[in-house]
Amino acid sequence: MTHVSSYLGLFSWMYLHLRIDVHSAIRTQYRSLQTLSRYSLSY
């Protein structure tokens, strides 16, 4: 029982961190895209 619960805890922790990483990656990508579009529009 404790083995399963520990696995669940590890899985949830990994899932949380993966979600945060993906979210931050998308945000940085979005920001870089915005700056790129702004530069292309200025030309």
Backbone bond lengths (Angstrom), bond angles and torsions (degrees), N, CA, C in turn:
res aa  C-N    CA-C-N  psi(-1)  N-CA   C-N-CA  omega(-1)  CA-C   N-CA-C  phi
1 M - - - 1.468 - - 1.530 110.12 -
2 T 1.338 116.48 -46.10 1.470 119.52 -178.68 1.529 109.68 -66.04
3 H 1.335 116.25 -33.91 1.463 120.42 179.91 1.530 110.08 -61.69
4 V 1.328 115.83 -45.65 1.468 121.00 -179.01 1.520 110.32 -64.80
5 S 1.322 116.51 -42.74 1.468 120.18 -178.55 1.527 110.47 -64.33
6 S 1.330 116.49 -38.71 1.464 119.85 179.31 1.527 109.81 -65.86
7 Y 1.331 115.84 -39.26 1.466 119.83 177.69 1.526 110.43 -63.24
8 L 1.330 115.48 -41.31 1.466 120.18 179.29 1.517 110.33 -62.96
9 G 1.329 116.16 -42.68 1.458 120.76 179.94 1.516 111.00 -62.55
10 L 1.332 115.86 -44.45 1.465 120.72 179.32 1.525 110.32 -62.95
11 F 1.325 116.32 -42.90 1.462 121.32 -179.19 1.523 110.83 -62.94
12 S 1.335 116.42 -46.01 1.466 120.50 -179.74 1.529 110.58 -64.09
13 W 1.346 116.57 -38.23 1.472 120.69 179.36 1.522 109.94 -65.21
14 M 1.340 116.44 -44.96 1.466 120.90 178.80 1.523 110.23 -63.12
15 Y 1.333 116.40 -41.92 1.468 121.44 -179.51 1.517 110.49 -62.07
16 L 1.338 116.20 -43.40 1.464 120.61 179.67 1.526 110.40 -62.02
17 H 1.328 116.53 -47.64 1.464 120.33 -177.91 1.526 111.38 -66.36
18 L 1.342 116.20 -38.06 1.467 119.53 178.26 1.523 109.97 -63.41
19 R 1.335 116.30 -42.73 1.465 120.46 179.62 1.517 110.50 -61.41
20 I 1.328 117.16 -43.95 1.465 121.71 -179.61 1.529 109.40 -63.46
21 D 1.339 116.63 -43.55 1.467 120.91 -179.50 1.521 110.37 -61.95
22 V 1.326 116.88 -46.09 1.467 121.25 -179.58 1.522 110.17 -62.29
23 H 1.338 115.79 -42.77 1.458 120.59 -178.94 1.522 110.73 -61.58
24 S 1.326 117.04 -47.17 1.468 121.16 -179.13 1.526 109.98 -65.72
25 A 1.332 117.31 -38.48 1.467 120.86 179.75 1.524 110.31 -63.35
26 I 1.336 116.13 -43.60 1.466 120.41 179.23 1.519 109.96 -63.30
27 R 1.335 116.75 -40.23 1.461 120.46 -178.45 1.529 110.71 -65.02
28 T 1.328 117.13 -43.17 1.466 120.19 -179.96 1.529 109.82 -66.67
29 Q 1.337 116.67 -39.99 1.461 120.73 178.73 1.524 109.88 -62.51
30 Y 1.336 116.21 -42.67 1.461 121.50 -179.98 1.520 110.33 -62.17
31 R 1.332 116.30 -41.59 1.462 121.02 -178.83 1.529 109.97 -65.24
32 S 1.340 116.78 -44.05 1.470 120.56 179.79 1.527 109.89 -64.25
33 L 1.331 117.04 -37.48 1.465 120.71 178.09 1.524 110.27 -64.37
34 Q 1.330 116.32 -41.41 1.460 120.70 179.03 1.523 110.70 -60.97
35 T 1.319 117.23 -46.35 1.464 121.07 -178.81 1.527 109.68 -64.75
36 L 1.338 117.27 -38.85 1.462 120.75 178.96 1.521 110.56 -63.21
37 S 1.324 117.25 -45.91 1.462 121.04 -179.63 1.528 110.29 -63.94
38 R 1.326 116.74 -36.97 1.460 120.73 -179.82 1.533 110.14 -65.02
39 Y 1.343 115.51 -42.28 1.466 119.77 179.82 1.531 110.50 -66.00
40 S 1.327 116.78 -42.76 1.468 120.34 -178.73 1.535 110.08 -66.84
41 L 1.323 117.37 -33.71 1.465 121.03 179.35 1.522 110.67 -70.61
42 S 1.324 116.88 -34.93 1.467 120.63 -177.28 1.527 110.40 -69.15
43 Y 1.350 116.84 -27.28 1.470 118.96 -177.75 1.523 111.75 -76.08
